[in-house]
Amino acid sequence: MKMFKKILIAFCILVNSHGFSQDFHLSIYDGAPLYLNPALTGVVEGSWRIHTHYRTQWKAVNFKPYVTGLVSFDMPYKKWGFGGQIVNYRAGIGNYNALQGLVSAAYTVSLDRSQYHNISFGIQAGVTQKSVVHQLHTFDNQYTTNSGGIFDNTLPNGENFNGQSFVIPELNFGAMYYFSKQQSKLNPFIGASVFNLIQPQESFFGASNDLPLRLYVHSGVRVNITETFYVIPKVLFMQQKKFSELTFAGDVGFYLKAPEVFLLGGIVYRNKDAAVISIGARKINYIVKFAYDINLSTLSSASTGRGGFEVSFTYMHQKANPQNVKICPRL
């Protein structure tokens, strides 16, 4: 197999795993609930919610950096939640692109009469299209000594691609426990989600290559220090085959009475990879957050610590009687 094939296959495996490398993932991971766990579908303080997310990373070391865009919509209906999500990833000179569309549904069960202890189960299904423009790449046998030595894309590359794009099915499942009593001092939550349940075949060369399962486990507790100040320590663990990632984070929120706004902030440490600083605000139905990754991996000497920029925006349309809404304390 030619060197380019090895590089491209390694890259395709990388973008589908959450390892210590900084591939396609989100630092404000719980800002995009349907991306984190299908069980969070419809678990919202309102009659419906729309969320948008944008992330760019590795601009310091890559001519065409990794770019992630996401938009989602979900709403509760009695004990059910329904929603959908579109995600697009792009990276590299060859315009590697993954476009994913998912629909999701969740069902919430209360464990006590007061309906404060809740478990939600969710499922997602859809498709992902992956593509690459291999004509934009250069190969070893396209190198010529003309003009002092250059790569000439018009020369035959000798590669045998099975195609430039393919579509694979997606099926994901998640479960989530949360304590929703807002007057409580502590509001714990814990969830788990499994992605790629079908484990479809994916390859640009027609090779046998199963997309492995990807596991998320996330947990934390909202600690209401006062009526206007809270902190949320939380942990996220991700694993896909031999690749794993452990994230420790802490969010804070402080309510300012004058403009009637919550000031939001947070610090994230991604083990052996990056430190993330986030700031934001919540005003009634609107939540906006900004984050920046400081690279701490072995690539930091080349990136000089520059990682990625991320912005998250959420709008929640309030219900007429929000006192009866179950609220997951992650926000």
Protein Blocks (a to p, Z undefined) as FASTA:
>chain_A
ZZklmmmmmmmmmmmcccfbdcdddfklmlmmmlmomklgopacbjbdcddddddehklm
pfbacddddddddddehjbccddddddddedjklpacddddddddddddfbfnomaccdd
ddddddddddddfklpccfklccfeehiaadfkbcehiacfbjbdcddddddddddddfb
fkbmbdcddddddehklopaddfklpacdddddddddddddddfblmbccddddddddeh
jbccdddddddddddfklopaddddddddehibccddddddehjaccdddddddfbfklm
mnnopabdcdddddddddfblmlpccdfkZZ
